[in-house]
């Protein structure tokens, strides 16, 4: 089954979605609602890779 990324609450600076980071670690490094373009370059790269993997499965 494809991995579903819940991007409804935005992204974290490490390339994970806000929801999965909050669910795993209890908090995110930035507020909800950040888009991929708001992330640092490394976070943008990781987030785009994860999106591509989720869409390709």
VENSUL-V318118 format. One record per residue. PSI is psi in degrees with one decimal (none if undefined). D_FIRST is the distance of its C-alpha to the first C-alpha in whole Angstrom. Layout:
<<PSI;D_FIRST> <PSI;D_FIRST>>
This chain:
<<135.8;0> <146.1;4> <130.4;7> <122.3;9> <120.3;12> <96.1;15> <10.0;18> <-22.8;20> <7.8;22> <-164.3;23> <157.6;22> <161.0;24> <-15.6;26> <5.4;24> <-1.5;21> <159.5;19> <156.6;19> <-42.8;22> <-47.1;19> <-33.5;18> <-45.5;21> <-39.8;23> <-37.2;20> <-47.3;21> <-9.2;24> <-13.0;26> <165.9;27> <160.8;26> <-1.1;29> <166.5;30> <161.9;30> <156.8;27> <0.9;27> <137.1;27> <165.7;25> <-38.8;24> <-16.3;28> <-11.2;29> <159.1;28> <159.2;30> <-43.6;29> <-40.5;27> <-39.7;25> <-44.4;25> <-47.5;24> <-42.5;21> <-42.6;20> <-38.4;20> <-42.8;18> <-39.2;15> <-44.2;15> <-42.7;15> <-41.1;12> <-35.1;10> <-23.7;11> <-15.0;11> <none;8>>
